[in-house]
C-alpha cells in the first residue's frame, strides 16, 4: 500500500511539473569564472603600505533564472533572478553574494518592454558593450576610470535599486531606453535627503556597426553631508557617454568618451574620460585584445583646492583569450593603472581616494599609486 501511495505522489508531481512547463519557459543559466592574479603595487600609500600579493578572484560568477510566459496577442510576462556566486570564499563566506540584474515585467512585440526591479542602466550597459575583456569583469574591465570624477566617488556604473524602465522595440537597429530610480529614501526632516535618478539611452546595432549615446542625472537633495561625489549640499551629478564599435572580419575596434559633472554647495566639477580598444582573432579559437583609457584632469571649482591639475589617471590592458569550447574559455590579461600625482589629495584623502581597477579592485589608491596585475583564468558558462 505504501509503495502505491509513493508512486501516486511521484506521478502527481510529474503532472504538476508538466503543467508548469507548458505555461512558462524557464531557463537556468550561470557562469563560473575564477582567475589567479599576481598584483604589484608601487608608490606611497598609507592605507596598506603598497604591498605585492597574489589572490584567487571570482570574476563575474553568477547563477540566474529567467523566463517568459506567452499571454497572447504578442504580449508576454518576463522575469529574471540573478545572484553573484563567490567561488573563492572561505568557510565563513556564503556561496551566494549580492544580487545582480533581477526584474519582472511585461513585453509587447509592438510596444516594447516595461520592467521593475534592480538592474543596470543605459550608461553601464553602454560601457560594458565596448569592453574588450571576457564578461567585462576582472582587473582588465573598463569600469576603472569612467564616471569616477577624479576618484571622488561612483554611481553611474552600479546597478540601480528601486528601478522602473521602458525599453522600446528595435526599429531598423535603433533601440531606446528610459530608466527611473525612485526616491524611496526621501526624508523630509531637517537632516533628511531625497535621491532619485533618470537615465536615457539610444543605441544602434545593425550588422558590423554599433553606436550608442547615453545620459543620466543623479539628484541628491541632501540637507547634510556631501553627496556621492563630495560636492556639498543639494548635489546633482550627470554622466553623458558616446560610444561606438565596428567589427570587420576577424577584428573589432571600439571607442568611448564620457563626461561627468557634479555640482553642490562646495564644488562645481567636470571631467572627461576617453578610451579606445580592439580585438583580433589570431586563430579560430583565440583572440588578442587591448584597450587604453585616460581620465583627464578635473576642471571647475572646489572649495579649498584652487589647483585641480594632475588629478586624472591612465589605464591600459593587453590580453589573450582562448575558447576550448563554446562554453569554456581560458583568459590571460595584463592590466596597468597609474593615478596622477595629486589625484588622492584633490579627491579628499591622499591615501584612500583615487582610481582602482574596476570589478577587480584592490582597495589600494592614492597619489601616484601604480597598480599592475597579471591574471590567468578559466570561465565556464552554462
ZADO-990459 format. One line per field, with one value per residue (C-alpha): x, z, y; residue in three letters. Coordinates in Angstrom, 2 decimals, always signed. Each point is the difference from the previous one (the first is absolute). Layout:
BEGIN
c1 = [X  ...];
c3 = [Z  ...];
c2 = [Y  ...];
residu = [ala  ...];
//
This chain:
BEGIN
c1 = [+0.00  +2.84  +1.76  -3.21  -0.39  +3.61  -0.49  -3.20  +1.75  +2.87  -2.46  -1.93  +3.19  +1.00  -3.40  +0.29  +3.48  -1.28  -2.83  +2.42  +2.39  -2.88  -0.93  +3.42  +3.50  +2.70  +3.76  +2.64  +3.32  +3.26  +3.70  +2.90  +3.04  +3.06  +3.48  +3.37  +1.31  +3.51  -0.42  +2.85  -0.30  +2.47  -0.13  -0.58  -3.23  -0.78  -3.09  +1.73  +3.65  -0.06  +0.47  +0.48  -2.21  -1.79  -3.67  -2.75  -2.90  -3.54  -0.65  -3.61  -1.03  -3.78  -3.11  -3.24  -3.53  -1.87  -3.13  -3.13  -3.67  -1.91  -3.15  -1.28  -0.35  +3.77  +0.16  +2.09  +1.00  +3.79  +2.18  +3.61  +1.59  +3.80  +2.47  +3.75  +1.86  +3.14  +2.32  +3.03  -1.56  +0.86  -2.18  -1.41  -0.97  -3.35  +0.07  -2.66  +1.03  -1.82  -2.81  +0.63  -2.54  -3.41  -3.41  -3.55  -1.85  -2.26  +1.25  -1.97  +1.35  -1.39  +0.26  +3.14  +0.79  -0.73  +1.90  +0.40  +2.73  +3.77  +2.04  +2.62  -0.73  +0.84  +3.36  +1.26  -1.30  +1.71  +3.37  -0.25  -0.86  +3.32  +2.17  +2.52  +0.48  -2.10  -3.27  +1.19  +1.39  +3.31  +3.11  -0.29  -3.62  -0.55  -1.95  +3.26  -0.09  -3.36  -2.50  +2.31  +0.58  +3.63  -0.53  -2.42  -2.81  -2.05  -3.64  -0.72  +1.57  -1.90  -3.25  -2.96  -2.38  -3.69  +0.09  -2.63  +0.99  -1.54  +1.90  -1.35  -0.24  +2.84  -0.71  +2.58  +2.69  -1.03  -1.06  -0.85  -0.04  -1.41  +0.77  -1.03  +1.30  -2.72  +0.68  -0.89  +2.45  -1.79  +0.14  -1.65  +1.72  +2.56  +2.87  -1.71  +0.74  -1.86  +1.88  -1.22  +1.47  -1.08  +1.98  -0.62  +1.61  -0.11  +1.92  +0.42  +1.03  -0.15  +2.52  +3.62  -0.83  -1.04  -0.42  -1.55  -0.74  -1.02  -0.70  -0.81  -0.82  +0.35  -1.84  +0.99  -1.95  +2.13  -0.47  +3.16  +3.10  +1.82  -1.79  +1.47  +2.75  +0.74  -1.29  -1.96  -3.71  -2.74  +2.28  -0.77  +2.13  -0.27  +1.72  -0.04  +1.64  +0.48  +1.39  +0.43  +1.28  +0.71  +0.64  +1.71  +1.06  +2.03  +0.54  -1.93  +0.71  -1.80  +0.02  -1.84  +0.05  -1.70  -0.70  -0.72  -1.26  -0.92  -1.29  -0.63  +0.54  +3.79  +0.93  -0.76  +2.11  +0.30  +2.10  +0.40  +1.10  +0.64  +1.07  +0.83  +0.30  +0.03  +0.06  +1.47  -0.52  +3.43  -1.40  -3.44  -0.23  +2.34  +0.00  +2.30  -1.43  +1.12  -1.52  +1.26  -1.95  +0.91  -1.70  +0.81  +0.56  -2.99  -1.21  -2.29  +0.13  +0.48  -0.03  +3.48  +1.66  +0.81  +2.35  -1.75  +2.99  +1.39  -3.34  -0.53  +1.28  +0.92  -0.89  +0.92  -0.54  +1.53  -1.47  -0.57  -3.14  -0.28  -3.25  +0.28  -3.66  -3.10  -0.33  +3.55  +2.62  +3.55  +1.01  +3.32  +0.04  +2.56  -1.36  +1.77  -1.51  +1.77  -1.50  +1.34  +2.09  -2.87  -2.97  -0.37  +0.56  -2.75  -2.31  -0.09  +2.64  +3.59  +0.13  -3.53  -1.59  +0.69  -0.18  +0.11  -0.67  -3.71  -1.72  +3.45  +0.80  +2.84  -1.09  +3.27  -0.13  +1.60  +2.44  +2.31  -1.06  +0.79  -1.85  +0.93  -1.49  +0.72  -2.95  -0.79  -3.54  -2.51  -3.64  -2.83  -3.44  -3.11];
c3 = [+0.00  +0.95  -3.33  -1.87  +1.89  -0.76  -3.69  -0.08  +1.61  -2.51  -2.88  +1.37  +0.30  -3.55  -1.23  +1.80  -1.45  -3.48  +0.49  +1.19  -2.89  -2.43  +1.40  +0.19  -1.36  +2.71  -0.65  +2.64  -0.93  +1.58  -0.20  +2.01  -0.60  +2.28  -0.54  +1.72  +0.26  +0.62  +1.39  +0.09  +1.70  +0.08  +1.19  +3.50  +1.56  +3.71  -0.15  -0.57  -0.43  -3.75  +0.21  -2.78  +0.38  -1.77  +0.11  -1.51  -1.29  -0.81  -3.07  -1.09  +1.31  +0.17  +0.14  -1.62  -0.96  -2.80  -1.91  -1.73  -0.20  -3.21  +0.85  -3.58  -2.53  -0.04  +3.77  +2.47  +3.66  +0.52  +3.06  +1.05  +3.37  +0.09  +2.88  +0.36  +0.80  +2.18  -1.11  +2.04  +3.46  +3.19  +2.46  +1.41  -3.47  -1.58  -3.48  -1.10  -0.04  -0.87  -2.51  -3.69  -2.64  +1.21  -1.17  -1.08  -2.86  -3.04  -3.57  -3.12  -3.43  -1.34  +2.97  +1.89  +3.55  +3.43  +2.93  +3.73  +2.40  +0.44  -3.19  -2.05  -1.72  -3.52  +1.05  +1.52  -2.89  -2.58  +1.76  +0.24  -3.71  -1.12  +2.56  -1.54  +2.94  +0.51  +1.88  +0.71  +3.36  +1.84  +0.16  -3.70  -0.21  -1.15  +3.03  +1.65  -1.07  -1.42  +2.21  +3.02  -0.14  +1.04  +2.28  +2.23  -0.30  -2.38  -0.85  -3.71  -0.38  +2.89  -0.35  +1.07  +2.72  -0.04  -3.80  -2.71  -3.66  -3.44  -2.90  -3.49  -2.72  -2.54  -3.09  -2.81  +2.63  +2.35  +3.61  +2.70  +3.80  +2.75  +3.61  +3.29  +3.48  +2.50  +3.01  +2.60  +2.50  +0.06  +3.49  +0.72  +3.34  +0.48  -0.61  -2.67  -3.64  -3.25  -2.64  -3.47  -3.43  -3.63  -2.85  -3.73  -2.66  -3.78  -1.83  -3.59  -0.58  -3.57  -1.78  +0.71  +1.59  +3.56  +1.40  +3.15  +1.81  +3.68  +2.62  +3.70  +2.72  +3.71  +2.31  +3.68  +1.93  +3.07  +2.87  +1.77  -1.22  -3.29  -2.46  -2.15  -1.56  +3.14  -1.43  +3.01  +0.58  -2.61  -2.41  -3.61  -2.34  -3.67  -2.19  -3.81  -2.21  -3.72  -1.24  -3.14  -1.23  -3.48  -0.82  -3.23  -0.74  +2.93  +1.64  +1.91  +1.08  +2.85  +1.45  +2.71  +1.52  +3.26  +1.64  +3.74  +1.73  +3.65  +1.78  +3.64  +2.65  +0.13  -3.54  -3.70  -1.66  -3.50  -1.56  -3.37  -0.33  -3.29  -1.11  -3.08  -0.43  -2.45  -0.48  -2.67  -0.55  -0.51  -0.26  -0.33  +3.80  +1.25  +0.00  +1.22  +1.54  +1.18  +1.38  +1.27  +2.13  +1.22  +2.66  -0.60  +2.83  +1.83  -0.90  +1.74  +3.61  +3.37  +3.38  +1.55  -3.15  -2.56  -1.89  -1.84  -2.06  +0.00  +1.11  -2.70  -0.73  -2.84  -0.46  -2.62  -0.57  -2.20  -0.15  -1.70  +0.21  -1.31  -0.41  +0.83  -0.94  -0.45  +3.78  +1.41  -0.42  +1.27  +0.67  +0.52  +0.65  +1.02  +1.37  +1.11  +1.73  +1.18  +2.10  -0.65  +2.66  +1.63  -0.63  +3.61  +1.44  -2.05  +0.32  +3.74  +1.55  -1.12  +0.68  -0.32  -2.90  -3.71  -2.74  +0.37  -2.34  -0.76  +1.08  +0.78  +2.44  +2.52  +2.59  -0.49  -1.43  +0.63  -1.44  -2.68  +0.87  -2.75  -0.27  -2.32  -0.23  -1.95  +0.12  -1.35  +0.12  -1.15  -0.72  -0.57  -1.02  +0.19];
c2 = [+0.00  +2.38  -0.62  +0.82  +3.28  +1.00  -0.83  +2.08  +2.97  -0.13  -0.20  +3.01  +2.08  -0.94  +1.11  +3.34  +0.53  -0.67  +2.50  +2.70  -0.50  +0.25  +3.41  +1.66  -0.36  +0.11  -0.12  -0.68  +1.56  +1.09  +0.64  -1.42  +2.21  +0.04  +1.37  -0.05  +3.56  +1.31  +3.54  +2.50  +3.41  +2.89  +3.60  +1.34  -1.15  +0.11  -2.21  -3.36  +0.87  -0.71  -3.79  -2.53  -3.06  -2.87  -0.91  -2.17  +2.10  -1.07  +2.16  +0.51  -3.43  -0.19  -2.14  +1.08  -0.96  +1.72  -0.69  +1.18  -0.90  +0.58  +1.98  +0.13  +2.81  +0.62  +0.62  -1.98  +0.16  -0.05  -0.42  -0.48  -0.86  +0.17  -0.17  +0.24  -3.22  +0.18  -2.81  +1.07  +0.51  -1.87  -1.89  +3.23  +1.30  -0.78  -1.51  +2.49  +3.65  +3.21  +0.20  +0.61  +1.11  -1.20  +1.16  -0.82  +1.63  -0.10  -0.17  +0.89  -0.85  +3.28  +2.38  -1.04  -1.13  +1.44  -1.51  +0.64  -1.09  +0.33  +0.22  +1.84  +3.28  +1.25  +1.53  -3.26  -2.11  +2.23  -0.20  -3.79  -0.27  +1.53  -1.84  -2.42  -2.41  -3.12  +0.65  +3.59  -1.05  -0.24  +2.20  +0.84  +1.14  +3.57  +1.30  +1.12  +3.66  +1.05  +1.79  +0.29  +3.80  -0.04  -2.99  +1.95  -2.57  -2.14  -0.54  -0.35  -3.46  -1.58  -1.88  +2.13  -1.15  +1.02  +0.37  +0.08  +0.06  +0.07  -1.59  +0.61  -2.64  +0.08  +2.08  -0.46  -0.62  +2.87  -0.60  +2.55  -0.38  +2.22  -0.97  +1.61  -0.79  +0.89  +2.24  -2.63  +1.53  +3.39  +1.52  +3.36  +0.57  +2.79  -2.45  -2.08  -0.75  -0.61  -2.02  -0.95  -0.71  +0.07  -1.61  +0.08  -2.13  -0.33  -2.73  -1.11  -3.61  -1.24  -2.19  +0.95  +3.38  +0.76  +3.52  +1.38  +3.26  +0.05  +2.64  -0.26  +2.54  -0.76  +2.39  -0.04  +2.61  -0.67  +2.44  -1.16  -1.83  +0.22  -2.28  -2.75  +2.14  +2.07  +3.30  +1.23  +0.54  -0.44  -1.87  -0.81  -2.10  -0.91  -2.58  +0.11  -2.63  -0.50  -3.33  -2.03  -3.35  -1.30  -3.67  -0.94  -3.57  -1.33  +3.41  +2.63  +3.56  +1.80  +3.52  +1.93  +3.47  +0.93  +3.36  +0.16  +3.16  +0.55  +3.12  +0.80  +2.64  -0.56  -1.02  +0.22  -2.68  -1.47  -2.73  -1.71  -3.63  -1.76  -3.45  -2.07  -3.76  -2.85  -3.77  -2.27  -3.73  -1.56  -3.54  -1.53  -0.24  +2.71  +3.80  +2.75  +3.17  +3.42  +3.17  +3.36  +2.48  +3.48  +2.14  +3.65  +2.47  +1.41  +3.49  +2.48  +1.13  -1.70  +1.72  -0.13  -1.41  +2.72  -2.36  -2.87  -1.12  -3.57  -1.49  -2.62  -3.49  -2.33  -3.65  -2.59  -3.71  -2.72  -3.49  -3.30  -2.15  -3.57  -1.94  -3.68  -0.41  +2.15  +0.19  -0.19  +2.73  +0.48  +3.60  +1.81  +3.75  +2.59  +3.29  +3.18  +3.04  +3.17  +2.79  +3.51  +1.75  +1.95  -2.28  -1.10  +3.47  +1.64  -3.02  +0.57  -2.26  -0.49  -3.75  -1.38  +1.91  -0.28  -2.61  -3.79  -2.91  -0.36  -3.22  -1.43  +2.81  -0.34  +2.57  +1.88  +3.54  +3.40  +2.51  -1.43  -3.57  -2.50  -3.32  -2.84  -3.46  -3.18  -2.34  -3.50  -1.32  -2.59  +0.78  -2.49  +1.22  -2.15];
residu = [unk  unk  unk  unk  unk  unk  unk  unk  unk  unk  unk  unk  unk  unk  unk  unk  unk  unk  unk  unk  unk  unk  unk  unk  unk  unk  unk  unk  unk  unk  unk  unk  unk  unk  unk  unk  unk  unk  unk  unk  unk  unk  unk  unk  unk  unk  unk  unk  unk  unk  unk  unk  unk  unk  unk  unk  unk  unk  unk  unk  unk  unk  unk  unk  unk  unk  unk  unk  unk  unk  unk  unk  unk  unk  unk  unk  unk  unk  unk  unk  unk  unk  unk  unk  unk  unk  unk  unk  unk  unk  unk  unk  unk  unk  unk  unk  unk  unk  unk  unk  unk  unk  unk  unk  unk  unk  unk  unk  unk  unk  unk  unk  unk  unk  unk  unk  unk  unk  unk  unk  unk  unk  unk  unk  unk  unk  unk  unk  unk  unk  unk  unk  unk  unk  unk  unk  unk  unk  unk  unk  unk  unk  unk  unk  unk  unk  unk  unk  unk  unk  unk  unk  unk  unk  unk  unk  unk  unk  unk  unk  unk  unk  unk  unk  unk  unk  unk  unk  unk  unk  unk  unk  unk  unk  unk  unk  unk  unk  unk  unk  unk  unk  unk  unk  unk  unk  unk  unk  unk  unk  unk  unk  unk  unk  unk  unk  unk  unk  unk  unk  unk  unk  unk  unk  unk  unk  unk  unk  unk  unk  unk  unk  unk  unk  unk  unk  unk  unk  unk  unk  unk  unk  unk  unk  unk  unk  unk  unk  unk  unk  unk  unk  unk  unk  unk  unk  unk  unk  unk  unk  unk  unk  unk  unk  unk  unk  unk  unk  unk  unk  unk  unk  unk  unk  unk  unk  unk  unk  unk  unk  unk  unk  unk  unk  unk  unk  unk  unk  unk  unk  unk  unk  unk  unk  unk  unk  unk  unk  unk  unk  unk  unk  unk  unk  unk  unk  unk  unk  unk  unk  unk  unk  unk  unk  unk  unk  unk  unk  unk  unk  unk  unk  unk  unk  unk  unk  unk  unk  unk  unk  unk  unk  unk  unk  unk  unk  unk  unk  unk  unk  unk  unk  unk  unk  unk  unk  unk  unk  unk  unk  unk  unk  unk  unk  unk  unk  unk  unk  unk  unk  unk  unk  unk  unk  unk  unk  unk  unk  unk  unk  unk  unk  unk  unk  unk  unk  unk  unk  unk  unk  unk  unk  unk  unk  unk  unk  unk  unk  unk  unk  unk  unk  unk  unk  unk  unk  unk  unk  unk  unk  unk  unk];
//
